Amino acid sequence: MKNLPRDQLEAINERAKTLYSMYRDVKPGDRCSFTYIPGTGAQIALNGKVLGAIEGLDFSNAMLSIWLGPDPLDQTLKRALLGGN
């Protein structure tokens, strides 16, 4: 991940593996959600069905940095997510 220093990436590595284990094939029209819930962690859902949760604000921040960090996957998407043009 370009938005995380190596030590932070290593700190979430095992929890990232948990996220990978929750992966399901998605089809057009499917809706995935990633919601941080204090005390619970990052709740992952597909089409409204919760697949699991991963603890830690650090993990949630790392995941969100993919789209909202200083070097996001897509600058246009980042602007749209933040309410820009």
N, C-alpha and C positions, 0 to 999 in steps of 0.2 A: 504494500500500500504506500503510495507516494506521500500521503498526508501524515504518516506516523514515523517517528524515529524507531530505530531497530528495537530498543528496549521496550517500548510500548507495544510494538507488534508481538514481541516474544511474550509479553505479559498476557495477551489475549489469545495466544495461539491455541491452547486447549479448548477454550470456549468457542473459538471459530470452528473447530472440528465438530463441536456439538451443533452449531448452526448448519454446517454442511450435511450432517446426518438428518436434519429436518427437511432437506431439499425435496421437493416434489416437482414432477414435470408440470409445466403450466401451458395453458392453451390461450389463444386469443379470447379476451373477455374475462379471464381470471383476474382476481384482485389479490395482491399480496400486501400485507401490512406489517409494519415494524413499529411497535409502540413501546416507549420507555415508561415503565410504571415504578415509581419509587417504592423500594422495599421488595419488589418482585424482579425487576430487571427488564430486559428487552423481550417483549412478547411478540412472537412470530405467528402470523395467521395467514391462511390461504382461503379465500372466499368465505371469510367470517369464522372459519373453524381454526381455533388455536392449536398450533402444532407443538408449542412449547415455549419456554422462557429461558433466557440466559442472563445470569446475574451480573451486576456491575455497571455502574455509570460509565466507567472507562470503556467497556465493550460497546455500549450504546453510542458513545461519542465517536469511537473509532468507526463504527458502521456508518453513522451519519456523515462522517468526513468524506466518505466515498462520493457523496453527492454535494455536500455543503462545505467541504474543506477548501484550503487555499489552492489545491490542484485537483478539482473535481473531474469525474469522467467526462462531463459535458457542461461547459460554461453556460450555454443557453438554458439547459435544464435547471442549473443552479439558480440563475436569475428568475426563472419562472416559479420555482419552488419558494423563493424568497419574495415573490410578489412583484418582481420587476417585469420589464417588457421583453 
